[in-house]
Amino acid sequence: MEALERLEVWKRSSRLCVDIYKNFDKCTHYGFKDQISRAALSIPSNIAEGYERDFRKERIRFLRIAKGSCGELWTQLNIGIAAEFIEKAVGLALAQEAAELSKMLQGLIKYYQKADSP
C-alpha cells in the first residue's frame, strides 16, 4: 500500500472524491448525487484495485476503468453545472481536475503498456 499512497494520481483522485462528497452533501437530487458520488469513488478505488493485482494487464484494465470513470464524472459535473446543482466555478474546477486525472491515467496506462512490449 505504501507505493499506492505515493502515487500522485491516486492521491489527487482521492482528494477529488472527498471534494465531490462535500460539494454534493446537501444535494436533494438523490439519483444525481448517488451517481456522481459513485463515479468519483470509482476512480481511486479502481486505481487501488489495479495496484493489488499481480499482472500488468490486470493493472492496465483497472486503470482504464478509472479513466472511464473520469469521463463519467466530467460529464456529470457539466450536467450538474447546467442543472444548477453546483456553482459554476466550483463545478468547472472539479471538472478540470477530472480531465487532468484522465490525462495522468492515460500516461500511466502507456507506461505499463510499454513495459509489456518486447
DASUL-V255198 format. One record per residue. N is the residue number from 1. PHI is phi in radians with two decimals (999 if undefined). NEAR is the number of other ideal C-beta (glycine too) atoms within 10 Angstrom. D_LAST is the distance of its C-alpha to the last C-alpha in Angstrom with 1 decimal. Layout:
# DASUL-V255198
n:phi:near:d_last
N:PHI:NEAR:D_LAST
N:PHI:NEAR:D_LAST
This chain:
# DASUL-V255198
n:phi:near:d_last
1:999:8:28.7
2:-1.07:5:29.1
3:-1.10:8:25.6
4:-1.10:14:26.4
5:-1.13:10:29.7
6:-1.56:9:28.2
7:-1.32:16:25.9
8:-1.02:10:27.8
9:-1.14:22:26.9
10:-1.22:23:28.2
11:-1.08:14:31.3
12:-1.18:16:32.1
13:-1.21:29:31.6
14:-1.15:18:33.9
15:-1.12:12:36.5
16:-1.06:20:36.3
17:-1.04:19:36.9
18:-1.07:13:40.0
19:-1.07:15:41.2
20:-1.10:26:41.0
21:-1.01:14:43.0
22:-1.17:9:45.6
23:-1.28:19:46.0
24:-1.91:20:46.4
25:-0.97:9:48.5
26:-1.73:7:51.7
27:-1.14:15:50.3
28:-1.65:7:52.6
29:-1.56:13:50.3
30:-1.10:8:48.9
31:-1.10:7:46.5
32:-1.13:17:44.9
33:-1.03:18:44.9
34:-1.13:12:43.2
35:-1.17:15:40.5
36:-1.21:26:39.7
37:-1.15:18:39.8
38:-1.14:15:37.3
39:-1.10:22:34.9
40:-1.12:28:35.1
41:-1.17:18:34.8
42:-1.12:20:31.8
43:-1.14:29:29.7
44:-1.17:24:29.8
45:-1.14:19:30.1
46:-1.29:21:26.8
47:-1.06:27:25.0
48:-1.10:18:26.6
49:-1.10:17:25.9
50:-1.08:23:22.2
51:-1.27:15:22.3
52:-1.58:11:24.0
53:-1.48:13:21.3
54:-1.48:6:19.1
55:-2.00:9:15.9
56:-1.02:14:13.9
57:-1.06:10:14.4
58:-1.19:13:18.0
59:-1.05:20:18.2
60:-1.07:20:16.8
61:-1.00:16:19.4
62:-1.27:18:22.2
63:-1.14:23:21.3
64:-1.16:15:21.6
65:-1.11:17:25.0
66:-1.07:27:26.1
67:-1.10:22:25.3
68:-1.06:16:27.3
69:-1.16:25:30.1
70:-1.07:27:30.2
71:-1.11:13:31.0
72:-1.10:18:33.5
73:-1.11:30:35.2
74:-1.00:19:35.3
75:-1.09:14:37.0
76:-1.12:25:39.4
77:-1.12:27:40.4
78:-1.14:15:41.2
79:-1.17:15:43.3
80:-1.06:25:44.9
81:-1.15:18:45.9
82:-1.10:11:47.4
83:-1.49:10:49.2
84:1.08:9:50.4
85:-1.46:19:49.1
86:-2.55:24:47.7
87:-1.06:12:49.0
88:-0.97:11:47.2
89:-1.09:9:46.2
90:-1.16:14:44.8
91:-1.07:20:42.9
92:-1.14:14:41.4
93:-1.13:13:40.2
94:-1.16:24:38.7
95:-1.15:20:37.0
96:-1.10:12:35.6
97:-1.14:20:34.1
98:-1.07:25:32.5
99:-1.15:15:31.0
100:-1.13:14:29.7
101:-1.09:25:28.2
102:-1.04:20:26.4
103:-1.12:12:24.9
104:-1.10:21:23.9
105:-1.13:23:22.3
106:-1.07:14:20.3
107:-1.09:10:19.0
108:-1.17:21:18.1
109:-1.06:18:16.3
110:-1.07:11:14.2
111:-1.02:12:13.5
112:-1.24:14:12.3
113:-1.16:12:10.3
114:-1.14:8:8.4
115:-1.14:10:8.1
116:-1.49:10:6.6
117:-1.22:5:3.8
118:-1.24:2:0.0
